[in-house]
Amino acid sequence: MTNTTQSSDGPQSPPFIFIGCFLGIAFWIIEAYFDSLMIDNTSFQQRLFPSDPNELWMRGLICALFVGFGVYAHIITTRMRSVESMNLDAALLLRNALSKTIRGNFPICVYCKKIRDEDGLWTNPDRFIAAQTEARFSGSICNTCHANRANDRGATE
Protein backbone atom coordinates (compact mmCIF):
# COMPACT_ATOMS: atom_id res chain seq x y z
CA MET A 1 0.00 0.00 0.00
CA THR A 2 1.40 3.40 -0.92
CA ASN A 3 1.38 6.58 1.09
CA THR A 4 -1.13 8.94 -0.49
CA THR A 5 -0.37 11.87 1.81
CA GLN A 6 2.16 13.81 -0.24
CA SER A 7 3.07 17.44 -0.62
CA SER A 8 5.09 19.06 -3.36
CA ASP A 9 8.28 18.10 -1.47
CA GLY A 10 7.43 14.41 -1.20
CA PRO A 11 5.84 12.22 1.45
CA GLN A 12 4.99 13.84 4.78
CA SER A 13 6.93 12.78 7.86
CA PRO A 14 5.05 11.36 10.81
CA PRO A 15 4.03 14.04 13.33
CA PHE A 16 6.85 13.25 15.75
CA ILE A 17 6.05 16.20 18.00
CA PHE A 18 2.51 14.93 18.53
CA ILE A 19 3.77 11.39 19.00
CA GLY A 20 6.12 12.69 21.71
CA CYS A 21 3.24 14.52 23.41
CA PHE A 22 1.06 11.42 23.22
CA LEU A 23 3.82 9.24 24.73
CA GLY A 24 4.37 11.77 27.52
CA ILE A 25 0.67 11.80 28.43
CA ALA A 26 0.45 8.01 28.10
CA PHE A 27 3.44 7.63 30.41
CA TRP A 28 1.83 9.95 32.97
CA ILE A 29 -1.43 7.98 32.96
CA ILE A 30 0.15 4.50 32.97
CA GLU A 31 2.59 5.43 35.72
CA ALA A 32 -0.28 6.80 37.84
CA TYR A 33 -2.30 3.62 37.25
CA PHE A 34 0.51 1.27 38.29
CA ASP A 35 1.35 3.48 41.27
CA SER A 36 -2.26 3.24 42.48
CA LEU A 37 -2.21 -0.55 42.09
CA MET A 38 1.21 -1.45 43.47
CA ILE A 39 2.57 1.24 45.76
CA ASP A 40 -0.29 2.18 47.99
CA ASN A 41 -4.02 1.96 48.15
CA THR A 42 -4.73 5.49 46.93
CA SER A 43 -7.20 6.05 44.15
CA PHE A 44 -6.20 6.48 40.54
CA GLN A 45 -7.36 10.12 40.55
CA GLN A 46 -5.13 10.90 43.55
CA ARG A 47 -2.13 9.31 41.81
CA LEU A 48 -2.95 11.01 38.49
CA PHE A 49 -2.69 14.44 40.09
CA PRO A 50 -0.40 13.89 43.10
CA SER A 51 0.02 16.54 45.76
CA ASP A 52 3.72 15.73 46.18
CA PRO A 53 5.75 18.38 44.27
CA ASN A 54 8.64 15.94 43.73
CA GLU A 55 6.31 13.48 42.05
CA LEU A 56 4.86 16.22 39.82
CA TRP A 57 8.31 17.49 38.95
CA MET A 58 9.60 14.02 38.00
CA ARG A 59 6.57 13.18 35.84
CA GLY A 60 6.73 16.59 34.18
CA LEU A 61 10.42 16.09 33.42
CA ILE A 62 9.84 12.69 31.86
CA CYS A 63 6.93 14.03 29.79
CA ALA A 64 9.14 16.92 28.64
CA LEU A 65 11.81 14.40 27.60
CA PHE A 66 9.27 12.54 25.46
CA VAL A 67 8.21 15.80 23.82
CA GLY A 68 11.87 16.77 23.37
CA PHE A 69 12.61 13.49 21.62
CA GLY A 70 9.62 14.14 19.36
CA VAL A 71 10.94 17.60 18.47
CA TYR A 72 14.42 16.17 17.90
CA ALA A 73 13.05 13.42 15.62
CA HIS A 74 11.08 16.04 13.67
CA ILE A 75 14.19 18.21 13.19
CA ILE A 76 16.31 15.24 12.10
CA THR A 77 13.76 13.98 9.58
CA THR A 78 13.32 17.49 8.16
CA ARG A 79 17.08 17.86 7.73
CA MET A 80 17.36 14.41 6.17
CA ARG A 81 14.63 15.29 3.70
CA SER A 82 16.46 18.53 2.87
CA VAL A 83 19.73 16.66 2.28
CA GLU A 84 17.95 14.08 0.11
CA SER A 85 16.44 16.92 -1.93
CA MET A 86 19.88 18.52 -2.36
CA ASN A 87 21.31 15.14 -3.43
CA LEU A 88 18.56 14.73 -6.03
CA ASP A 89 19.24 18.25 -7.32
CA ALA A 90 22.98 17.52 -7.53
CA ALA A 91 22.31 14.24 -9.34
CA LEU A 92 20.09 16.06 -11.84
CA LEU A 93 22.79 18.67 -12.46
CA LEU A 94 25.39 15.93 -12.92
CA ARG A 95 23.12 14.02 -15.29
CA ASN A 96 22.59 17.20 -17.33
CA ALA A 97 26.33 17.89 -17.39
CA LEU A 98 27.11 14.35 -18.54
CA SER A 99 24.54 14.60 -21.30
CA LYS A 100 26.80 17.20 -22.93
CA THR A 101 29.49 14.57 -23.63
CA ILE A 102 30.22 13.35 -27.15
CA ARG A 103 29.30 9.74 -27.82
CA GLY A 104 29.35 7.55 -30.88
CA ASN A 105 31.57 7.04 -33.90
CA PHE A 106 32.65 9.99 -36.00
CA PRO A 107 34.21 9.72 -39.45
CA ILE A 108 37.56 11.50 -39.44
CA CYS A 109 39.76 12.21 -42.43
CA VAL A 110 43.03 10.30 -42.18
CA TYR A 111 44.93 13.14 -43.89
CA CYS A 112 43.63 16.46 -42.58
CA LYS A 113 41.87 15.09 -39.41
CA LYS A 114 38.59 16.91 -40.11
CA ILE A 115 35.41 15.31 -38.77
CA ARG A 116 32.25 14.75 -40.82
CA ASP A 117 29.14 15.96 -38.95
CA GLU A 118 25.50 14.84 -39.27
CA ASP A 119 24.99 17.13 -42.27
CA GLY A 120 27.91 15.55 -44.14
CA LEU A 121 30.12 18.63 -43.80
CA TRP A 122 33.79 18.28 -42.91
CA THR A 123 34.69 20.41 -39.88
CA ASN A 124 37.85 21.07 -37.89
CA PRO A 125 37.91 18.99 -34.68
CA ASP A 126 37.91 22.06 -32.43
CA ARG A 127 34.80 23.48 -34.10
CA PHE A 128 33.07 20.08 -34.06
CA ILE A 129 33.70 19.60 -30.32
CA ALA A 130 32.68 23.19 -29.53
CA ALA A 131 29.40 22.69 -31.44
CA GLN A 132 28.62 19.41 -29.67
CA THR A 133 29.60 20.39 -26.12
CA GLU A 134 30.18 23.44 -23.98
CA ALA A 135 33.96 23.11 -24.42
CA ARG A 136 35.94 26.09 -25.67
CA PHE A 137 39.47 26.07 -27.10
CA SER A 138 42.37 28.48 -26.78
CA GLY A 139 45.52 28.51 -28.87
CA SER A 140 48.88 27.30 -27.60
CA ILE A 141 51.88 25.30 -28.83
CA CYS A 142 53.35 22.20 -27.22
CA ASN A 143 57.08 21.77 -26.49
CA THR A 144 57.61 19.21 -29.26
CA CYS A 145 56.07 21.42 -31.97
CA HIS A 146 57.98 24.42 -30.63
CA ALA A 147 61.25 22.48 -30.83
CA ASN A 148 60.40 21.19 -34.35
CA ARG A 149 59.62 24.72 -35.57
CA ALA A 150 62.89 25.97 -34.09
CA ASN A 151 64.78 23.12 -35.81
CA ASP A 152 62.99 23.82 -39.15
CA ARG A 153 63.96 27.49 -38.97
CA GLY A 154 67.57 26.60 -38.16
CA ALA A 155 67.78 24.19 -41.07
CA THR A 156 66.48 26.74 -43.62
CA GLU A 157 68.93 29.47 -42.58
Residue frames relative to the residue before (quaternion, step in Angstrom):
aa qw qx qy qz dx dy dz
M 1.0000 0.0000 0.0000 0.0000 0.00 0.00 0.00
T 0.3076 -0.7733 0.5295 0.1646 3.58 -0.86 0.92
N 0.5058 -0.6266 0.5047 0.3111 3.50 -1.28 0.49
T 0.2046 -0.8165 0.5316 0.0945 3.57 -0.53 1.17
T 0.5808 0.5575 -0.3880 0.4488 3.60 1.24 -0.13
Q 0.2281 0.7753 -0.5515 0.2067 3.56 -0.14 1.30
S 0.2470 -0.7248 0.6201 0.1705 3.51 -1.20 0.66
S 0.7264 -0.3962 0.3001 0.4747 3.55 -1.24 -0.24
D 0.6720 0.4939 -0.2971 0.4650 3.60 1.19 -0.47
G 0.6823 -0.4247 0.3037 0.5118 3.61 1.17 -0.25
P 0.7690 -0.3471 0.2350 0.4827 3.57 -1.24 -0.27
Q 0.4972 -0.6536 0.4892 0.2938 3.55 -1.11 0.75
S 0.4259 -0.6719 0.5356 0.2834 3.56 -1.13 0.64
P 0.5948 -0.5465 0.4227 0.4109 3.57 -1.14 0.45
P 0.5102 -0.6491 0.4578 0.3299 3.61 -1.06 0.62
F 0.1662 -0.8464 0.4997 0.0795 3.56 0.36 1.27
I 0.6078 0.5538 -0.3664 0.4356 3.59 1.03 -0.67
F 0.6885 0.4648 -0.2810 0.4806 3.58 0.93 -0.89
I 0.6031 0.5371 -0.3557 0.4704 3.57 1.10 -0.64
G 0.6416 0.5162 -0.3202 0.4683 3.60 0.99 -0.81
C 0.6455 0.5054 -0.3182 0.4761 3.60 0.97 -0.83
F 0.6512 0.5142 -0.3155 0.4604 3.57 0.93 -0.89
L 0.6682 0.4905 -0.3090 0.4663 3.61 0.91 -0.85
G 0.6271 0.5340 -0.3398 0.4540 3.59 1.03 -0.72
I 0.6775 0.4721 -0.2890 0.4843 3.58 0.91 -0.91
A 0.6369 0.5201 -0.3279 0.4652 3.58 1.00 -0.84
F 0.6300 0.5189 -0.3439 0.4643 3.60 0.95 -0.78
W 0.6423 0.5399 -0.3240 0.4372 3.59 0.88 -0.95
I 0.7029 0.4667 -0.2686 0.4647 3.57 0.85 -1.01
I 0.6810 0.4830 -0.3036 0.4591 3.61 0.84 -0.92
E 0.6449 0.5122 -0.3285 0.4623 3.59 0.96 -0.81
A 0.6441 0.5038 -0.3233 0.4762 3.61 0.99 -0.76
Y 0.6414 0.5290 -0.3283 0.4483 3.60 0.96 -0.79
F 0.7071 0.4439 -0.2772 0.4756 3.59 0.80 -0.96
D 0.5908 0.5502 -0.3666 0.4625 3.59 1.10 -0.59
S 0.6854 0.4789 -0.2980 0.4604 3.60 0.89 -0.88
L 0.6809 0.4754 -0.3008 0.4690 3.61 1.10 -0.54
M 0.8158 0.3346 -0.1365 0.4516 3.58 0.78 -0.98
I 0.7319 0.4610 -0.2711 0.4223 3.60 0.81 -0.84
D 0.7916 -0.1433 0.1100 0.5837 3.55 0.71 -0.96
N 0.5868 -0.6110 0.4136 0.3336 3.54 -1.23 0.16
T 0.3147 0.7319 -0.5414 0.2686 3.59 0.96 0.77
S 0.5728 -0.5971 0.4293 0.3621 3.54 -1.20 0.41
F 0.6634 -0.5097 0.3822 0.3925 3.50 -1.31 0.39
Q 0.6467 0.5244 -0.3252 0.4483 3.61 0.97 -0.82
Q 0.6464 0.5063 -0.3248 0.4694 3.60 1.02 -0.73
R 0.6851 0.4566 -0.2885 0.4888 3.61 1.02 -0.72
L 0.6043 0.5673 -0.3614 0.4271 3.60 1.12 -0.58
F 0.7749 0.1254 -0.0680 0.6158 3.56 1.06 -0.78
P 0.0764 -0.8470 0.5249 0.0354 3.61 0.39 1.19
S 0.4571 -0.6807 0.5030 0.2734 3.53 -1.20 0.57
D 0.5516 0.6081 -0.3874 0.4193 3.59 1.25 -0.30
P 0.3982 -0.7408 0.4828 0.2440 3.64 -0.59 1.08
N 0.6148 0.5485 -0.3571 0.4400 3.61 1.08 -0.62
E 0.6398 0.5152 -0.3150 0.4754 3.55 1.04 -0.79
L 0.6551 0.5025 -0.3089 0.4722 3.60 0.94 -0.85
W 0.6493 0.5245 -0.3161 0.4509 3.55 0.95 -0.89
M 0.6811 0.4915 -0.2939 0.4562 3.60 0.86 -0.96
R 0.6634 0.4806 -0.3155 0.4789 3.62 0.89 -0.82
G 0.6405 0.5247 -0.3233 0.4582 3.59 0.97 -0.80
L 0.6442 0.5222 -0.3161 0.4608 3.57 1.01 -0.83
I 0.6741 0.4849 -0.3027 0.4678 3.57 0.88 -0.89
C 0.6315 0.5144 -0.3320 0.4758 3.60 1.01 -0.76
A 0.6436 0.5140 -0.3205 0.4679 3.59 0.99 -0.82
L 0.6218 0.5313 -0.3443 0.4610 3.60 1.06 -0.68
F 0.6332 0.5169 -0.3320 0.4707 3.60 0.97 -0.79
V 0.6626 0.4858 -0.3022 0.4834 3.58 0.91 -0.88
G 0.6386 0.5313 -0.3215 0.4545 3.60 0.99 -0.81
F 0.6484 0.4933 -0.3214 0.4826 3.58 0.99 -0.77
G 0.6198 0.5350 -0.3419 0.4611 3.58 1.08 -0.65
V 0.6523 0.4982 -0.3067 0.4818 3.57 0.98 -0.87
Y 0.6429 0.5267 -0.3132 0.4596 3.58 0.97 -0.89
A 0.6602 0.4953 -0.3084 0.4729 3.60 0.92 -0.89
H 0.6327 0.5260 -0.3325 0.4609 3.59 1.01 -0.75
I 0.6602 0.5034 -0.3066 0.4654 3.60 0.91 -0.90
I 0.6651 0.5065 -0.3070 0.4548 3.58 0.90 -0.92
T 0.6844 0.4712 -0.3070 0.4639 3.61 0.83 -0.87
T 0.6213 0.5255 -0.3488 0.4649 3.61 1.05 -0.65
R 0.6688 0.4880 -0.3024 0.4724 3.59 0.93 -0.83
M 0.6336 0.5206 -0.3349 0.4641 3.58 1.01 -0.78
R 0.6451 0.5076 -0.3223 0.4715 3.58 0.97 -0.79
S 0.6354 0.5239 -0.3251 0.4648 3.59 1.03 -0.75
V 0.6600 0.4919 -0.3050 0.4790 3.59 0.96 -0.86
E 0.6355 0.5180 -0.3336 0.4653 3.60 0.98 -0.78
S 0.6375 0.5183 -0.3221 0.4703 3.58 1.02 -0.79
M 0.6535 0.4980 -0.3147 0.4752 3.59 0.97 -0.83
N 0.6377 0.5200 -0.3308 0.4621 3.61 1.02 -0.75
L 0.6473 0.5043 -0.3234 0.4712 3.59 0.99 -0.77
D 0.6372 0.5182 -0.3235 0.4699 3.58 1.03 -0.78
A 0.6598 0.4977 -0.3057 0.4728 3.59 0.96 -0.86
A 0.6407 0.5144 -0.3283 0.4659 3.60 0.99 -0.76
L 0.6362 0.5204 -0.3241 0.4685 3.59 1.03 -0.76
L 0.6499 0.5073 -0.3135 0.4711 3.59 0.97 -0.84
L 0.6566 0.5019 -0.3072 0.4717 3.56 0.99 -0.86
R 0.6379 0.5198 -0.3274 0.4644 3.58 0.96 -0.81
N 0.6581 0.4971 -0.3081 0.4742 3.59 0.99 -0.82
A 0.6477 0.5121 -0.3207 0.4641 3.58 1.01 -0.78
L 0.6850 0.4788 -0.2948 0.4633 3.59 0.95 -0.82
S 0.5910 0.5752 -0.3781 0.4206 3.58 1.15 -0.43
K 0.6198 0.5492 -0.3341 0.4501 3.58 1.26 -0.28
T 0.4925 0.6529 -0.4438 0.3663 3.62 1.22 0.13
I 0.4589 -0.6584 0.5227 0.2876 3.56 -1.24 0.50
R 0.0031 -0.7880 0.6147 -0.0351 3.54 -0.88 1.01
G 0.6696 0.5124 -0.3746 0.3857 3.53 -1.24 0.46
N 0.5463 -0.5826 0.4857 0.3553 3.51 -1.39 -0.12
F 0.1072 -0.7904 0.6024 0.0285 3.54 -0.99 0.89
P 0.3994 -0.7013 0.5296 0.2611 3.59 -0.80 0.95
I 0.0427 -0.7938 0.6064 -0.0161 3.55 -0.85 1.03
C 0.4702 -0.6711 0.4967 0.2860 3.55 -0.96 0.86
V 0.4228 -0.7278 0.4806 0.2463 3.57 -0.82 0.99
Y 0.6797 0.4768 -0.3010 0.4692 3.61 1.18 -0.35
C 0.8298 0.2143 -0.1006 0.5054 3.59 0.54 -1.12
K 0.4071 -0.7587 0.4203 0.2865 3.64 1.35 -0.11
K 0.3841 0.6950 -0.5158 0.3214 3.61 1.14 0.50
I 0.3413 -0.7380 0.5550 0.1755 3.55 -1.21 0.65
R 0.3434 -0.7246 0.5582 0.2132 3.57 -1.00 0.86
D 0.2893 -0.7773 0.5382 0.1499 3.58 -0.73 1.09
E 0.7630 -0.3789 0.2653 0.4516 3.58 -1.33 -0.11
D 0.6818 0.4867 -0.2794 0.4693 3.58 1.15 -0.62
G 0.5459 -0.6346 0.3855 0.3883 3.59 1.29 -0.07
L 0.5233 0.6275 -0.4150 0.4002 3.59 1.28 0.17
W 0.3746 -0.7108 0.5501 0.2276 3.54 -1.09 0.79
T 0.0493 -0.8174 0.5716 -0.0525 3.56 -0.70 1.17
N 0.5581 -0.5705 0.4750 0.3707 3.56 -1.19 0.55
P 0.6004 -0.6036 0.3760 0.3659 3.62 -1.01 0.75
D 0.6532 0.5182 -0.3375 0.4370 3.61 0.95 -0.76
R 0.6610 0.4844 -0.3112 0.4813 3.61 1.00 -0.72
F 0.6247 0.5428 -0.3349 0.4505 3.58 1.04 -0.79
I 0.6852 0.4735 -0.2835 0.4754 3.59 0.86 -0.97
A 0.6491 0.5131 -0.3228 0.4596 3.60 0.96 -0.80
A 0.6619 0.4960 -0.3115 0.4678 3.62 1.04 -0.69
Q 0.7197 0.4547 -0.2493 0.4617 3.60 1.05 -0.72
T 0.7872 0.2128 -0.0968 0.5706 3.60 1.12 -0.59
E 0.5791 -0.5555 0.4526 0.3888 3.52 -1.31 -0.26
A 0.3998 0.7285 -0.4663 0.3034 3.60 1.27 0.25
R 0.1221 -0.7591 0.6363 0.0630 3.53 -1.17 0.72
F 0.2805 -0.7754 0.5499 0.1332 3.57 -1.10 0.76
S 0.1204 -0.7473 0.6466 0.0943 3.52 -1.24 0.57
G 0.5131 -0.6772 0.4433 0.2856 3.55 -1.10 0.64
S 0.1498 0.7486 -0.6349 0.1188 3.54 -1.13 0.77
I 0.2670 -0.7420 0.5841 0.1925 3.59 -1.27 0.08
C 0.4037 -0.7227 0.5072 0.2398 3.55 -0.91 0.94
N 0.6863 -0.5030 0.3398 0.4008 3.58 -1.27 0.35
T 0.6457 0.5283 -0.3316 0.4405 3.60 0.95 -0.82
C 0.6786 0.4738 -0.2922 0.4792 3.60 0.87 -0.94
H 0.6217 0.5383 -0.3391 0.4567 3.58 1.04 -0.75
A 0.6691 0.4841 -0.2972 0.4792 3.57 0.95 -0.89
N 0.6476 0.5158 -0.3269 0.4557 3.62 0.98 -0.81
R 0.6499 0.5017 -0.3222 0.4712 3.60 0.97 -0.80
A 0.6390 0.5114 -0.3293 0.4709 3.58 1.01 -0.76
N 0.6633 0.4883 -0.3111 0.4741 3.61 0.99 -0.80
D 0.6354 0.5193 -0.3374 0.4613 3.63 1.03 -0.74
R 0.6507 0.5022 -0.3210 0.4705 3.61 0.97 -0.74
G 0.6626 0.5100 -0.3048 0.4560 3.58 1.00 -0.80
A 0.6630 0.5079 -0.3080 0.4556 3.57 1.06 -0.71
T 0.6878 0.4766 -0.2928 0.4627 3.62 1.05 -0.65
E 0.6466 0.5366 -0.3378 0.4240 3.63 1.12 -0.34
